[in-house]
């Protein structure tokens, strides 16, 4: 079987790995000149299913719990299992309580426990939630490493190739993310903006989320004293530069977390459009003989491994002559006759 995957973002790469691991001949095409050319390049890389449950369906928690193990097995050394720390200014303690009521898998920390966990925050917060089982990775390093591994597994890549011919392939799988918005009326764009700060005055070992009254903020540590700060969620498919308003809000929120970020160097700003279905859950569907995998919203690195596994199983079942049916994770909502949606709003 020869399979063509359109799109070299996190969805396309994880699916390519699942298929290549089953001895499928895979070719991946990408409109950009490198892997991760879309929203994947601007992701936070937080493998945080318990935190995401605060405003996401239960399927995100159930599917996302396997993500850290998948990435760790496929790319050893890339996953940092340090957990997630969630804090709020003293005047917004009620927001912390509300966050706790909507999530699970955490411990309440007192001021001295926060100080021991993240010394840079010493004396700044009296209470926090610690999600010890969560993890994170650097998306760009992971994308590049996965691309390199796939090449070693025999996967062929064609970059700068938006119109690569489909002739000669047994199956075509569309993983083009936001570029498919115009072809699927159910998809919409959700713009996410981020920036990268550099400072020697703050050290974090794990992602820190600040429950800010205007813009919920997360800061993810990178290498070389850098921090990824994100991210806005704007209902728009505009992938242009970061707006002045968003930049100010992100910087103000980072300053509220730690004043030293006010003196940090702004190394990079960027934005990406996340494709999303009405329930903000991913889906794969059959249409005109093509399998479409899309709708990861803000959960690309978290949910891509599980969805890739399920889509690969469907493809392999079809190859073996088994009935395809509808592959669902939970009772579906908004399912179309030719589609298989993962999960349901709960």
N, C-alpha and C positions, 0 to 999 in steps of 0.2 A: 504494500500500500504506500502510495506517495501522497503526502498531505502538504498543502500550501497554507501557511498561516499569514494573514495580513495584519501587520502591526507588531512592533518589537518593544512594546511597553511591558509592564510587569505581567499583564494578562497573557500576552502572546508568548513571552519567554517562559513563564511557568508551565503553560500548556505544552510548549515545545519540549520542555524537559520531561514531562509526563509521557508524551508520545515517543520521544527518542529512547526513553528508558524501556519502552516496550518494543524496541526494534522497528519502529515506524520511520520511514524515510521522510524527513521534514525539511521544508524550505520556508524560511521566514523572510518576508519582504517588509520594507519600511520606507515611508515617504521621506523621513528625515535622513541625515547622513550618519546617524549613529543609533545605537540602541537606547531606549528610554527617551525618545524624542518628544514625547508629549507630557502629560501631567505627571507621569512617574518620576521625571527628573526633578520635580519641585516638591516631592512628597516629604512628610516628616519621618517616615520609617518607624512609627510607633506600632508595636505589636501588642496592643492594649485592648483586648476584647472586653474586659470587665469595666474599664473606664468608658468605652464607647457605648456600653449598655445604657448610660445615662440618658441618651436621646436616640437610641437605635433599637430596632426589633431584637427579640431574643435570638434569632438566627445568627446575628452577628457574633454574639457571645459563643454560641454553640459551634459554629464553623471556625471562628477565629482562634479558639483555644489550641488548635493544632498547628497554627502558623509558625510559632517560634521553633517547634521541633522540626518542621519541614525545612525551614531556612537553615537551621543548624546542621541538619543532615546533608543538605545539598551544598551548602557553602560553610564548612566548618570554620569557626573563628570569627564569623561576621556578626553573630547575634550576641548582644550584651544583655544578660539576664540580671538586671539591677532593679527591676520594678519601676513603678511610677509614683511620684509624689504629687498630691493635689492639695493646694493651699488657697486661702482667701484672706483678704485684708480683714482686720479685727471687726470692722463695721459691717462686713458681709459674711459673718459666721453662719447666718441663716442659709446662705447659698451653699455652704459646705454641708450643712445638715440635709438640705434638699438633695444635693448630689449623692450623699450617702444613702438616702432613702430609695434612690433609683438604681443603685448598683449593688454589687456584692464582691466578695473576695478581697476585702481590705481590712486594715487595722487602723484604729484611731491612734494618733501619736500626740504626745504632749510636747511642749516647747523644747525640753531637754532632749527628747528623742529625735525631734527634727534637727536640732543642732548637731547631734551625733551622726545623723545620716547625711546631711548636707551642711557642712560647717560654714559655707558661704552664706547660709540663711540664718545664722545664729542670731537670736534676739529679735527676729523679724516677724515670726508667726507663733501664735500660742497653741494652735491646733492644726492638724493635717490628716489627710487620709493617705495611707500607704498601701498600694496594690503590689504586693511583693512578687506575685507570680508573672507579672508582665515583663516585656522585653522591648528592645529597640535595635535597629541597625541603621547603617548609613545607606540610603537608597541608591546613591550614585555608585558607590563602591560595590554594592550588591548587584546592580544592573550590569556593570562592567564585568564583574567576576562570573556572573551567570552566562553572559554572552560568550566569554572566553571558554567556559566549561562546555557550553553547547557546541561550539566550533570543534572542540576536542572530541565530542561525541558524534561528530559527523553531520551536524545540522548546518545547512547552507544558508547564508545570509545575503540578501540583496538590498543594499541601502540606496537612497535616492531613486526608488523604484515604485512610485505610486500606481503605475499601470502595468505591473508585471503580468504577463499572460497566464491564464489559468489552464491552458491546454496541457494535457499530459498528467494531470493530477487526479487522483481518485476522489479526494475531498478537498474542499476549500473552507477555511475557518476565518471568519472576520473578527479580529480583535483590535479594531482601529480606534476604539475609545470615542473621544469627542468628535472625531472626523466623521463618525457615522450618524451624528445628530440629525443631519438633513435627510438621511435615508430611513430613519425610524421615527415616526411621529410621536412615539411614547418617550423618547429620550429628550432630556433637557440638559443644558449646561449649567454647572455651578462653579463659578470662578473662585479659585483659591489663590491668595497672595501670601508671599513669605519674604523674609529677608535673612541675611546671614550677618551676624555681628562677631567681632573679634575683640577680646579683652583678656588681659592677664589678671584682672582683679576679681574674677568670678570663676569658680570651678564647680561643675556639677558632674555627678556620676551617673545620673539617670534623667529621663525627661521629667520636667516640672510643669504642672498645669496650674495656672492662676485663674480663679473664678472671678473675672473682672466684670464690673457692672455694665460696661459698654461692649467689650469684645473679649470673650474667653480666649485665653492665650496659652500656648504651650511653647516651651523652650527645650530643644533637644541638643544635648552636647555632641559636638563633632570633634575631630582631631585638630591639633594646632591651635588650641585656645579659641575655637570658633563654636558658635551656637546658631542653630537654625531656629528662627522665630516665626511662628505662624499661628493660625492662618485664618484669613477672612473667609467667609462663605457668602458669596454674592450671587443671586440668581441671574446669571448672565453667561452668554457664550463668547464674550469678548476676551480674547487672550492677550490684549495689549499690555503695556507697562503698568507697574503698580501705581495706583492713584496716590495723590498727595495726602488725601484724607486717610486712606488705609495705612500709609507709611507713618503718619503722625499717631494714629491709634495704636499700631503695633509698637512703636517706640515708647509711647506713653505707658502702655501696659507693661512692657519690659522694665521700664524705669520704676514702676510701682512694685515689681517683684524684687528688684535690687537696683539702688541708685547708681551703681557702678556701670550699668548698661547705658547710662546717659553719656558716659565718656568713651563708649566703645566705638570702634571703627565699623562703618557700614561697608561690608565687603561685597555684598550682592543683594539685589532685589529681583524678584521674579514672580511670575504668575502662571497658572495653568488652569485649563477648563476640565473639570471632572464630569464625566457623563453620568447621568442619574435617571432612573425610572421613577414613577410617582411615589413608590414606597421606599426609595433609596436603597434598594437591594439589587444585587446583580442577577442576571438571567442569562440562559442560553436558549436559543430558539432555532428552529429549522425554517428556512425560507428559500424557495427555488433551489433546493439541493445544497444550500450553503448553511453551515452552522455558525451562528452569530453568538459571541460571548461579549457581554458589555454590561454597563450600568454599575460600576464599582463605587461610584460616588467618592467618599473620602476613605474608603476601606481597601484600597488596591493591594498593598503589601500584606494586609491582614487577611483578606479573603481569597486572594488569587490562588494560593496553593490548594485550598479545598475545592474551589470551583473548577480549577484545572483538572484535578483528579476526577471529579464527577463528569466533566465534559469528555475527558479521555475515555472513561469507562463507557460512556454512551457511544462514542465513536467505535471503540473496540467491540462492543456488543453488536453494533450494526454490521461490523465487518464479519462477525461470526454468524450472522444471519438470525440473530435474536430479535425479538420485537423491541422496537425503540420505545414506544409509549411516551409518557410524560415523566421526566425526571424532576421530582420536587423534593424539597427538604422538609417543608411543613405545608399545611393547607394554604394553597396559593390565593393571592388576590390579583386582580386585573390580568389573569392569564388569558392569552389569546389561543385560538384553536391549534396553532402551530408552534406554541412556545412552552418552555419549561422554566418557571420562575423559582428562585431559591428563597424560601421563607415567606413570611407574611408579616405585615405590620401587627404588632401586639400591644 
